Amino acid sequence: MKSISKNINSDISQKLFYLIVLILFLRIDLVFLNNTPTGGDMGAHIVAIDTFIKDFMPNFQISGWSNDWFAGYPLYYFYFPLPAIITFFLDVIFPFGVAFKLMVVISTILVVYSLEKLFRKDSNKLSSIGATAGLFYVFTESFTIYGGNLASTLAGQFSFAYSLAFGNLAIFYLIKSNNKFRFSISSIFLSLCLLSHLIPFIIYIPIYGFYWLFKKENINQKILSITIFLALVSRWSISLFMNLEFTTNMSYTPFTQLEDLIKEDILPGIFICLALMIAKAKDLIKYKSLNLFELYLVISSILLYFFVPEGALWNGRLVPFFNLGIIFIMFKVIEIFVEDLNLYQQGIHILTILFLIGTIYCLYIFYDRWSSNESYLNLYIPIIFLISIFAILNLKNVEIQINLLLVSIIFSTVSFLPHWLNWNFTGYEGKNDWTQIENLYSKLADLEPGRIMWEPNSDMNKYGTPMTLMTIPYFTEHTSMEGLYFDSSITTPFHFISVSGLAKRPSNPVGGLSYINNQFDQGVEHLNHLGVDYFISYTEEIESKAMDSEKLILLFSSEPFSVFKVNSSKVELIYQDIKIFSKASTQDGILSSILRDTDINNFFDKAYESFNELDKKRVIEVSNGMNIVSSKKNDLQITDLNITNNKISFFTDSPGELHLIKVSYFPNWKITNGKGPFRTSPSFMSVIPDNKYVEITFEKTIVEKNSFYFSIFSLLLSLIIFIRLKQNAKKT
């Protein structure tokens, strides 16, 4: 009994040790500061999640429409709602900024936890080597956007981190758990994996399906796992799949070189893996230390990296899975060496002392690197103290000593993550130049709410992120043309073409487009085409060009910004020549969005070709051979225009005429009295109202309603099967 109690206490102490060390490194002191987090994409994600919390959840929605970015876009139709849902529940207790940062930190903790679980031999006992492997994985710094590691999470890829963690937990419960409902629990985590991010789900589903098919289990348990999965994901995933044609293909250029897959911080691990695997080949085979899962991760990553069809998946996203497979193999082989060392009777004490010396030396390197920053040391000294004390208390435990040495090496090699944590979590308000943004936003508040296009510039990182002005909808009543979730809006390409002519150093993120760099006058023309109300310049060069433009009116300057009025309209008559585009089938629309090179005609290609000729012609998508004619007049009187996230309404003096509404098209928009909306170039809606009052509402489609009912049906079926299984268990 004493031995069992000692093991339990040791397990708890190790769990607490790893958890405390990790949350201290993640700057828990800054997490609970009531500020607005920033840094990379993270500094803009706050806009979408804030909209979700304020507008969607009170109405029991997981997706809807937002006018915040890109002249309107479907929010959480093509992006992933689970992190927003988690933030919503945290926001009930904490201020929004704290809730958001907690959500981010939890994602990293879950990644480490999920990797540790997969290393367990006893499903209920912590694997210290697994926890160390988890730390090694999240602290890799060789990539900052692909997902999974802490660097990517701080850049805004927390959805990917959640998905990866839930995918790992789904595999764990399927292959290692002794819980009698392990298939059901596993299916819940697989559902959460999909609701967090699509890419880890796509990578994990083949190996998950293999295990699911060949693992022996009661057929009713397997059926229950299917119904639970369908109940949780049907509403969101079916809608995503059926609307794929309304996403933007970002046309990322695939990598072709092996060095882009194998990063420098994982390369030594590959050599260590090979050497250790050769040295311990017999033990690996004898004890079946390697699972199919980690081998699948490595092999599938390599094959997909070089052979995935262009456009279906950006192969840079495979790096996190390749790293994960290599780290799994490396640490499992290390685990065998640790077990061998435990068998030694002589010299083991000398080894543990050497490990302790190595640990202290690495901790000194860690301290020396960050000793110049007092705010870092407030939490890093406790980390050093905890590791040192834990090492001394377990001096005779060779396994713990090796793990602590590895943990210390990991901390000693970290180069920029502390800076990024400090930068992100001190928030916008902690930046020296934030007062410039506050002054700008304060003056914008005096203007009538409108749509704003602003000059992008990487120098704006001094405010927290180059994407700082994406927060215009968060801090003011205005909307921003530029935002995140590029793939989610069909207006995205046309915005970036337009702003490329209005910026000194445009970002031009969408591949395959003909940008208009340095063509300021053409950019100004597009401001009107996109229904922009205000333009904000940042550099002196662009400010000077805006001053010289007859189509822009200076409203005010707020160093270093200048704000100009654009004389544009949100609703106008279509008097231009009309080119009819026959609506493609749903199947063709989905295929053309998944695969870049197809022979399928799509609306975007036609709209893109005519973008510079919008004053002369418009492309309109219709079905069933419907005939549409342009208006015979160009003058229009619009009153009481109101655009919200669920309704567009106005009075027109020209009923029966073809009206262009400069809000992004999406099939959920329905007109009450009239025809349309029709998708109209570049990416907007057009309608033919039957009377003077026009009302267009954002409604659930038949697909969404039916998928919701299907989810409810699957949930009820799950409950019935679960109750029967419980009853049968009692009988036996």
RARAQUI-V541021 format. One record per pair of residues at least 12 apart in sequence whose ideal C-beta (glycine too) atoms are under 7 Angstrom apart, sorted by the first residue. I is the first residue (numbers start at 1). J is the second residue. If there is no record, write none. Layout:
# RARAQUI-V541021
i=I j=J
i=I j=J
This chain:
# RARAQUI-V541021
i=11 j=125
i=11 j=126
i=14 j=126
i=14 j=128
i=15 j=126
i=17 j=386
i=17 j=390
i=18 j=131
i=20 j=386
i=21 j=383
i=21 j=386
i=21 j=387
i=22 j=109
i=22 j=112
i=24 j=379
i=24 j=382
i=24 j=383
i=25 j=383
i=26 j=105
i=26 j=108
i=26 j=421
i=27 j=379
i=27 j=421
i=27 j=422
i=27 j=425
i=29 j=378
i=29 j=379
i=30 j=425
i=30 j=426
i=31 j=98
i=31 j=101
i=31 j=102
i=31 j=105
i=31 j=425
i=32 j=98
i=33 j=427
i=34 j=95
i=34 j=97
i=34 j=98
i=35 j=97
i=35 j=426
i=35 j=427
i=35 j=429
i=35 j=430
i=36 j=97
i=36 j=427
i=36 j=428
i=36 j=429
i=37 j=97
i=37 j=100
i=37 j=101
i=37 j=424
i=37 j=425
i=37 j=427
i=38 j=424
i=38 j=427
i=38 j=428
i=38 j=464
i=38 j=465
i=39 j=154
i=39 j=420
i=39 j=423
i=39 j=424
i=39 j=464
i=39 j=465
i=40 j=154
i=40 j=155
i=40 j=156
i=40 j=465
i=41 j=155
i=41 j=156
i=41 j=467
i=41 j=484
i=42 j=154
i=42 j=155
i=42 j=156
i=42 j=424
i=43 j=464
i=43 j=465
i=43 j=467
i=43 j=468
i=44 j=465
i=44 j=467
i=44 j=470
i=44 j=471
i=44 j=483
i=44 j=484
i=45 j=156
i=45 j=484
i=46 j=100
i=46 j=471
i=46 j=474
i=47 j=68
i=47 j=470
i=47 j=471
i=47 j=473
i=47 j=474
i=47 j=483
i=48 j=75
i=48 j=484
i=48 j=485
i=49 j=84
i=49 j=87
i=49 j=100
i=50 j=96
i=50 j=474
i=51 j=66
i=51 j=68
i=51 j=75
i=52 j=76
i=52 j=84
i=52 j=88
i=53 j=87
i=53 j=88
i=53 j=91
i=55 j=645
i=57 j=88
i=62 j=76
i=62 j=81
i=62 j=236
i=63 j=75
i=63 j=76
i=63 j=77
i=63 j=81
i=63 j=236
i=64 j=645
i=64 j=698
i=65 j=645
i=65 j=646
i=65 j=698
i=66 j=645
i=67 j=479
i=67 j=643
i=67 j=645
i=68 j=473
i=68 j=479
i=68 j=480
i=68 j=483
i=69 j=480
i=69 j=482
i=69 j=483
i=70 j=481
i=70 j=483
i=70 j=489
i=70 j=491
i=70 j=492
i=70 j=495
i=70 j=664
i=71 j=451
i=71 j=481
i=71 j=491
i=71 j=530
i=71 j=531
i=71 j=662
i=71 j=663
i=71 j=664
i=72 j=663
i=72 j=664
i=73 j=485
i=73 j=488
i=73 j=489
i=73 j=664
i=74 j=488
i=74 j=666
i=77 j=239
i=77 j=240
i=77 j=243
i=77 j=488
i=78 j=240
i=78 j=247
i=78 j=487
i=78 j=488
i=79 j=485
i=79 j=488
i=80 j=159
i=80 j=195
i=80 j=196
i=80 j=197
i=81 j=195
i=81 j=236
i=82 j=162
i=82 j=192
i=82 j=195
i=82 j=196
i=83 j=103
i=83 j=158
i=83 j=159
i=83 j=162
i=83 j=196
i=86 j=103
i=87 j=99
i=87 j=100
i=87 j=103
i=90 j=102
i=90 j=103
i=97 j=427
i=101 j=425
i=103 j=158
i=104 j=153
i=104 j=158
i=107 j=153
i=107 j=158
i=107 j=161
i=107 j=162
i=107 j=165
i=108 j=138
i=108 j=150
i=108 j=153
i=108 j=161
i=110 j=162
i=110 j=165
i=111 j=134
i=111 j=137
i=111 j=138
i=111 j=148
i=111 j=161
i=111 j=164
i=111 j=165
i=112 j=131
i=112 j=134
i=112 j=135
i=112 j=138
i=114 j=165
i=114 j=168
i=114 j=169
i=115 j=130
i=115 j=133
i=115 j=134
i=115 j=137
i=115 j=168
i=116 j=130
i=116 j=131
i=116 j=134
i=117 j=169
i=117 j=172
i=118 j=130
i=118 j=168
i=118 j=171
i=118 j=172
i=119 j=133
i=120 j=176
i=123 j=176
i=123 j=177
i=123 j=178
i=128 j=399
i=128 j=400
i=128 j=403
i=129 j=331
i=129 j=334
i=129 j=335
i=129 j=338
i=129 j=403
i=132 j=331
i=132 j=403
i=132 j=406
i=132 j=407
i=133 j=327
i=133 j=331
i=135 j=407
i=135 j=410
i=136 j=327
i=136 j=410
i=137 j=149
i=137 j=323
i=137 j=324
i=137 j=327
i=138 j=150
i=139 j=410
i=139 j=414
i=139 j=417
i=140 j=265
i=140 j=266
i=140 j=323
i=141 j=265
i=141 j=415
i=141 j=416
i=141 j=417
i=142 j=263
i=142 j=264
i=142 j=265
i=143 j=263
i=143 j=319
i=145 j=157
i=146 j=316
i=146 j=317
i=146 j=319
i=146 j=320
i=147 j=160
i=147 j=161
i=147 j=164
i=147 j=317
i=147 j=320
i=148 j=160
i=148 j=161
i=148 j=164
i=148 j=320
i=148 j=324
i=149 j=320
i=150 j=417
i=151 j=417
i=151 j=420
i=154 j=420
i=154 j=421
i=154 j=424
i=159 j=196
i=159 j=197
i=160 j=197
i=160 j=199
i=160 j=200
i=162 j=196
i=163 j=193
i=163 j=196
i=163 j=197
i=163 j=200
i=163 j=201
i=164 j=200
i=164 j=320
i=166 j=189
i=166 j=192
i=166 j=193
i=166 j=196
i=167 j=193
i=167 j=200
i=167 j=201
i=167 j=204
i=169 j=189
i=170 j=186
i=170 j=189
i=170 j=190
i=170 j=193
i=170 j=204
i=170 j=208
i=171 j=204
i=171 j=208
i=171 j=293
i=173 j=185
i=173 j=186
i=173 j=189
i=174 j=186
i=174 j=208
i=174 j=211
i=174 j=212
i=174 j=215
i=175 j=211
i=183 j=217
i=183 j=221
i=183 j=222
i=183 j=225
i=184 j=221
i=184 j=224
i=184 j=225
i=184 j=228
i=186 j=225
i=187 j=225
i=187 j=228
i=187 j=229
i=188 j=228
i=188 j=232
i=190 j=208
i=190 j=229
i=191 j=229
i=191 j=232
i=191 j=233
i=194 j=233
i=194 j=237
i=195 j=233
i=195 j=236
i=199 j=317
i=203 j=300
i=203 j=321
i=207 j=293
i=207 j=296
i=220 j=721
i=220 j=725
i=221 j=725
i=223 j=721
i=224 j=718
i=224 j=721
i=224 j=722
i=224 j=725
i=227 j=714
i=227 j=717
i=227 j=718
i=227 j=721
i=228 j=718
i=230 j=714
i=231 j=711
i=231 j=714
i=231 j=715
i=231 j=718
i=234 j=707
i=234 j=710
i=234 j=711
i=234 j=714
i=235 j=707
i=235 j=708
i=235 j=711
i=238 j=703
i=238 j=707
i=239 j=703
i=239 j=704
i=239 j=707
i=241 j=590
i=242 j=586
i=242 j=703
i=244 j=589
i=244 j=590
i=244 j=593
i=244 j=594
i=245 j=589
i=245 j=590
i=245 j=592
i=245 j=593
i=246 j=490
i=246 j=666
i=247 j=487
i=247 j=488
i=247 j=593
i=248 j=486
i=248 j=487
i=248 j=489
i=248 j=490
i=248 j=492
i=248 j=493
i=248 j=510
i=249 j=311
i=249 j=593
i=249 j=596
i=250 j=486
i=250 j=487
i=250 j=510
i=250 j=511
i=251 j=510
i=251 j=511
i=251 j=512
i=251 j=596
i=252 j=314
i=252 j=511
i=253 j=511
i=254 j=310
i=254 j=314
i=254 j=315
i=255 j=315
i=255 j=316
i=261 j=305
i=261 j=319
i=261 j=322
i=263 j=319
i=266 j=323
i=266 j=326
i=269 j=326
i=269 j=327
i=269 j=330
i=270 j=326
i=272 j=330
i=273 j=326
i=273 j=329
i=273 j=330
i=273 j=333
i=276 j=333
i=277 j=333
i=280 j=333
i=280 j=336
i=283 j=336
i=289 j=332
i=289 j=336
i=290 j=329
i=290 j=332
i=294 j=325
i=294 j=328
i=294 j=329
i=297 j=321
i=297 j=324
i=297 j=325
i=298 j=322
i=298 j=325
i=298 j=326
i=301 j=318
i=301 j=321
i=301 j=322
i=301 j=325
i=302 j=322
i=304 j=318
i=305 j=318
i=309 j=595
i=310 j=596
i=310 j=597
i=311 j=595
i=311 j=596
i=311 j=597
i=312 j=594
i=312 j=595
i=338 j=398
i=338 j=399
i=338 j=402
i=341 j=398
i=342 j=398
i=342 j=399
i=348 j=398
i=351 j=398
i=352 j=395
i=352 j=396
i=352 j=398
i=352 j=401
i=355 j=401
i=355 j=402
i=355 j=405
i=356 j=391
i=356 j=395
i=356 j=401
i=358 j=405
i=359 j=387
i=359 j=391
i=359 j=404
i=359 j=405
i=359 j=408
i=360 j=388
i=362 j=408
i=362 j=409
i=362 j=411
i=362 j=412
i=363 j=384
i=363 j=387
i=363 j=388
i=363 j=408
i=365 j=412
i=366 j=384
i=366 j=411
i=366 j=412
i=367 j=384
i=370 j=418
i=375 j=422
i=376 j=418
i=387 j=404
i=387 j=407
i=387 j=408
i=390 j=404
i=391 j=404
i=428 j=463
i=428 j=464
i=431 j=462
i=431 j=463
i=431 j=464
i=433 j=462
i=433 j=463
i=434 j=463
i=436 j=559
i=436 j=560
i=437 j=463
i=437 j=468
i=439 j=558
i=440 j=558
i=440 j=561
i=441 j=475
i=441 j=476
i=443 j=556
i=443 j=558
i=444 j=476
i=444 j=478
i=445 j=476
i=447 j=534
i=447 j=555
i=449 j=477
i=449 j=478
i=450 j=478
i=450 j=533
i=450 j=534
i=451 j=479
i=451 j=481
i=451 j=531
i=451 j=532
i=451 j=533
i=452 j=472
i=452 j=478
i=452 j=479
i=452 j=480
i=452 j=481
i=452 j=533
i=452 j=534
i=452 j=536
i=453 j=481
i=453 j=499
i=453 j=502
i=453 j=527
i=453 j=532
i=453 j=535
i=454 j=469
i=454 j=482
i=454 j=536
i=455 j=502
i=455 j=503
i=455 j=536
i=455 j=537
i=455 j=538
i=455 j=539
i=455 j=542
i=456 j=482
i=456 j=499
i=456 j=503
i=456 j=506
i=456 j=507
i=457 j=503
i=457 j=504
i=457 j=505
i=457 j=538
i=457 j=539
i=458 j=505
i=460 j=538
i=470 j=482
i=470 j=483
i=470 j=484
i=481 j=495
i=481 j=530
i=481 j=532
i=482 j=495
i=482 j=499
i=486 j=509
i=486 j=510
i=489 j=664
i=490 j=604
i=490 j=664
i=490 j=665
i=490 j=683
i=491 j=664
i=491 j=683
i=492 j=510
i=493 j=510
i=493 j=513
i=493 j=608
i=494 j=530
i=494 j=611
i=494 j=682
i=494 j=683
i=495 j=530
i=496 j=508
i=496 j=509
i=496 j=510
i=496 j=513
i=497 j=513
i=497 j=515
i=497 j=516
i=497 j=611
i=498 j=523
i=498 j=526
i=498 j=527
i=498 j=530
i=499 j=523
i=500 j=515
i=500 j=516
i=500 j=517
i=501 j=516
i=501 j=517
i=501 j=519
i=501 j=520
i=501 j=522
i=501 j=523
i=502 j=520
i=502 j=523
i=502 j=535
i=502 j=542
i=503 j=542
i=504 j=539
i=504 j=541
i=504 j=542
i=520 j=545
i=524 j=549
i=524 j=551
i=524 j=552
i=527 j=566
i=527 j=568
i=528 j=566
i=528 j=568
i=529 j=614
i=529 j=682
i=530 j=662
i=531 j=568
i=531 j=569
i=531 j=570
i=531 j=662
i=532 j=566
i=532 j=568
i=533 j=566
i=533 j=568
i=534 j=563
i=534 j=564
i=534 j=565
i=534 j=566
i=535 j=552
i=535 j=564
i=535 j=566
i=536 j=561
i=536 j=563
i=537 j=561
i=537 j=562
i=538 j=560
i=538 j=561
i=543 j=562
i=546 j=562
i=546 j=564
i=551 j=567
i=552 j=564
i=552 j=566
i=553 j=565
i=570 j=641
i=570 j=643
i=570 j=661
i=570 j=662
i=571 j=638
i=571 j=641
i=571 j=650
i=571 j=659
i=571 j=660
i=571 j=661
i=572 j=636
i=572 j=660
i=573 j=631
i=573 j=633
i=573 j=634
i=573 j=636
i=573 j=654
i=573 j=657
i=573 j=658
i=573 j=659
i=574 j=618
i=574 j=630
i=574 j=631
i=574 j=658
i=574 j=660
i=574 j=686
i=575 j=630
i=575 j=631
i=575 j=633
i=575 j=634
i=576 j=615
i=576 j=616
i=576 j=617
i=576 j=618
i=576 j=630
i=577 j=616
i=577 j=617
i=577 j=630
i=578 j=618
i=578 j=620
i=578 j=628
i=578 j=629
i=578 j=630
i=579 j=617
i=579 j=619
i=580 j=620
i=580 j=622
i=580 j=628
i=581 j=603
i=581 j=606
i=581 j=619
i=581 j=620
i=581 j=621
i=583 j=621
i=583 j=622
i=583 j=623
i=584 j=600
i=584 j=601
i=584 j=602
i=588 j=600
i=603 j=621
i=603 j=679
i=606 j=619
i=607 j=619
i=607 j=681
i=607 j=682
i=607 j=683
i=610 j=681
i=611 j=682
i=614 j=681
i=614 j=682
i=618 j=680
i=618 j=681
i=619 j=681
i=620 j=678
i=620 j=680
i=620 j=686
i=621 j=678
i=621 j=679
i=622 j=678
i=628 j=658
i=630 j=658
i=631 j=657
i=631 j=658
i=636 j=652
i=636 j=653
i=636 j=654
i=637 j=653
i=638 j=650
i=638 j=652
i=639 j=651
i=643 j=663
i=646 j=697
i=646 j=698
i=647 j=695
i=647 j=697
i=648 j=661
i=648 j=663
i=648 j=696
i=649 j=694
i=649 j=695
i=650 j=694
i=651 j=692
i=651 j=693
i=652 j=689
i=652 j=692
i=652 j=694
i=653 j=692
i=655 j=689
i=655 j=690
i=655 j=691
i=655 j=692
i=656 j=688
i=658 j=686
i=658 j=688
i=659 j=686
i=659 j=687
i=659 j=689
i=660 j=680
i=660 j=684
i=660 j=686
i=661 j=684
i=661 j=685
i=661 j=686
i=661 j=687
i=662 j=684
i=663 j=684
i=663 j=685
i=664 j=683
i=664 j=684
i=665 j=677
i=665 j=679
i=665 j=683
i=665 j=684
i=665 j=685
i=667 j=701
i=668 j=698
i=668 j=699
i=668 j=701
i=669 j=685
i=669 j=696
i=669 j=698
i=670 j=696
i=670 j=697
i=670 j=699
i=671 j=687
i=671 j=696
i=672 j=695
i=673 j=689
i=673 j=690
i=673 j=691
i=674 j=687
i=674 j=688
i=674 j=689
i=674 j=690
i=674 j=694
i=675 j=687
i=675 j=688
i=676 j=688
i=677 j=696
